[in-house]
Amino acid sequence: MENKKVYRAIGLMSGTSLDGVDIALIETDGFDYVKPVRSNFYAYSDDLRMAVKACFGQASADKDVVDMITQAHVRAVRDFGERADIIGFHGQTIFHDPDHGVTVQIGDGQVLADACAMPVVFDLRSADVAAGGQGAPLLPLYHRARALQAGLELPAAIVNIGGVSNVTWIGGAGDDDVLAFDCGPGNALLDDFVKQRTGQSFDQGGALAKAGKVDEALVAQWMAHPYFDASAPKSLDRDAWDVRGVQDLSDADGAASLSAFTAAAILESAAHLPQMPAHWYISGGGRHNDYVMGLLRAGMDAPVDSVDILGWDGDSIEAEGFAYLAVRSLLKLPISAPGTTGAPLPMTGGRLALPAS
């Protein structure tokens, strides 16, 4: 850390699972030093969740919805009660089509900066997409910093199971030693199904799936999607999958089949890695699903564990990551690389909003 300033940074993440806002405070120099300090979670209201979901697949959102998202983040920062040198504001993704040069995250960074009286880095994906990258996943460089600081045996893989699932393969400290891509569906399809059938927000611990039987033919049909044969890096929109056949299944069988789809997509990702990881570490809400975790452990040729065994908070990794990326953006350092998004070269990104004086 010699001669490197250590910043206090707040990160905000609201994922495509639409559960709410994750917020985290870290201390970091933007390079290889990271110290998570604390984190919290603020659930979206049902009204906000419905308003945002109505925008999915659209390249813009009504100002009212943007304002609702922004104010949800303002409330989160104010309630969190911490001061920081910088806030990393991901915003809410409503549309992601990088192959056509479009990724849309809604939320007003300037309003957030003014309301919270702190500088805000936002719009973190657009520069990468404009340069020809996928704009996702964006956290691999944070994963690498944490893995190297923890002294993990390499190569290692860190999988985040959020609305979609993504994997970061870490072979070393160089930009050429990291590969990342979206694996496939994460929690979004399963959560949507469970909400529709039972009224619950998610399948607690995988209990519903455990009571069901996987429709293997249906999962095989879903896994025949050309995305799985495409070379990495690659990324997905949450609604890339046509899984209407699940509606013909019982609640338990549908949950089991969608869970098996999530696991199969992650297992398939191993074929695209340069070398089999010595260990797979799982973060995000999906790590709480014992059914999915059991399928991963049964299917991998290496140990599979929650990142919690490392002493990491698997629920706040993404929020921490956007705090880290905000500092890197402030320092004009890369937040993506050819192996993480397919961008032509390591790229910085994000726009800086300074609070009104």
Secondary structure, 3 states (H helix, E strand, C coil): CCCCCCEEEEEEEECCCCCEEEEEEEEECCCCCEEEEEEEEEECCHHHHHHHHCCCCCCCCCHHHHHHHHHHHHHHHHHHCCCCCEEEEEEEEEEEEHHHCEEEEECCHHHHHHHHCCCEEECCCHHHHHCCCCCCCCCHHHHHHHHHHHCCCCCEEEEEECCEEEEEEECCCCHHHEEEEEEEECCHHHHHHHHHHHCCCCCHHHHHHHCCCCCHHHHHHHHCCHHHHCCCCCCCCCCCCCCHHHHHCCHHHHHHHHHHHHHHHHHHHHHHCCCCCCEEEEECHHHHCHHHHHHHHHHCCCCEEEHHHHCCCCCCHHHHHHHHHHHHHHCCCCCECHHHHCCCCCECCCEEECCCC
